[in-house]
């Protein structure tokens, strides 16, 4: 989310802090959108977020299967009761991220299976 020109990259509609409830946002494309602090209770399968500020956003009871998030700010973001199967996250700010009570089957970080990372960690701890 670099801003080399010094101008505000979010010059479209002001959407930060908005609440999207019982919305069908499947296949939507958010490009260069400021959604900081927004709350989503929605179907968002196949949705694309590019150059988007999602800091402090809340995703609760959402289906984001197959969504893609590229060059996004997810700092302080909360995701609960969500389907994230097939989601791709790249070039993202995940500072302070925490994943709890999640099915991580076949999940990869930088191409490495998370189950392999856990196995390597446990081997070092033994």
C-alpha positions in Angstrom: 0.0 0.0 0.0 2.8 2.4 -0.9 1.9 6.0 -1.8 4.9 7.3 -3.6 3.2 10.3 -5.1 2.1 11.7 -1.8 -1.5 12.1 -2.9 -4.5 10.2 -1.4 -4.8 6.9 -3.2 -8.4 6.6 -2.0 -10.1 9.3 -4.1 -13.4 7.4 -4.7 -16.4 7.1 -2.5 -15.8 7.2 1.3 -16.6 3.6 2.4 -14.6 3.4 5.7 -16.7 2.4 8.7 -19.7 1.2 6.6 -21.7 -1.8 7.6 -22.6 -4.4 4.9 -25.2 -6.8 6.3 -26.9 -9.7 4.5 -25.3 -8.6 1.3 -24.4 -10.7 -1.7 -21.0 -9.3 -2.8 -19.9 -12.4 -4.6 -17.5 -11.6 -7.4 -17.2 -7.9 -6.5 -13.9 -6.1 -7.2 -12.6 -3.6 -4.8 -9.6 -1.7 -6.3 -8.0 1.1 -4.4 -10.8 1.3 -1.9 -10.6 2.5 1.7 -12.7 0.1 3.7 -11.0 0.8 7.1 -13.2 -0.2 10.0 -16.0 -1.5 7.7 -18.1 -4.5 8.9 -19.1 -7.3 6.6 -21.8 -10.0 7.2 -21.9 -11.1 3.6 -21.4 -13.6 0.8 -18.1 -12.6 -0.7 -17.0 -15.6 -2.6 -14.7 -14.8 -5.5 -14.4 -11.2 -4.4 -11.2 -9.4 -5.3 -9.5 -6.8 -3.1 -6.6 -5.0 -4.7 -4.7 -2.0 -3.2 -7.4 -1.9 -0.5 -7.2 -0.6 3.1 -9.1 -3.1 5.3 -7.4 -2.0 8.5 -9.7 -2.6 11.5 -12.3 -4.2 9.2 -14.5 -6.9 10.6 -15.6 -10.0 8.6 -18.1 -12.0 10.6 -20.2 -15.0 9.3 -18.8 -14.5 5.8 -18.2 -16.8 2.8 -15.0 -15.6 1.2 -14.2 -18.9 -0.6 -12.0 -18.2 -3.6 -11.5 -14.5 -2.8 -8.2 -12.8 -3.5 -6.5 -10.1 -1.5 -3.5 -8.4 -3.1 -1.6 -5.5 -1.6 -4.0 -5.0 1.2 -3.7 -3.6 4.7 -5.3 -6.1 7.1 -3.8 -4.7 10.3 -6.3 -4.9 13.2 -8.7 -6.8 10.9 -11.0 -9.4 12.5 -12.3 -12.5 10.7 -14.6 -14.8 12.6 -17.0 -17.6 11.5 -15.7 -17.5 8.0 -15.2 -19.7 5.0 -11.7 -18.8 3.6 -11.2 -21.9 1.5 -9.2 -21.2 -1.6 -8.4 -17.6 -0.5 -5.2 -16.1 -1.8 -3.5 -13.3 0.2 -0.4 -11.7 -1.3 1.6 -8.5 -0.5 -0.5 -8.0 2.7 0.2 -6.3 6.0 -0.7 -9.0 8.6 1.0 -7.3 11.5 -0.1 -8.9 14.8 -2.3 -11.4 13.0 -3.6 -14.3 15.0 -5.3 -17.5 13.7 -7.3 -19.6 16.2 -9.6 -22.6 16.0 -9.2 -22.8 12.3 -9.1 -25.8 9.8 -5.7 -25.3 8.2 -5.8 -28.3 5.9 -3.6 -27.7 2.8 -3.0 -24.1 3.9 0.4 -22.7 2.6 2.5 -19.8 3.6 5.1 -18.8 1.0 4.5 -22.2 -0.7 5.1 -24.3 2.5 2.3 -26.4 4.0 1.4 -25.1 7.4 1.3 -28.7 8.7 5.0 -29.0 7.6 5.8 -25.8 9.5 4.1 -27.1 12.6 6.0 -30.5 12.3 9.3 -28.7 11.9 8.5 -26.5 14.9 7.6 -29.5 17.1 10.8 -31.3 16.0 12.9 -28.3 17.2 11.0 -28.1 20.5 11.7 -31.8 21.3 
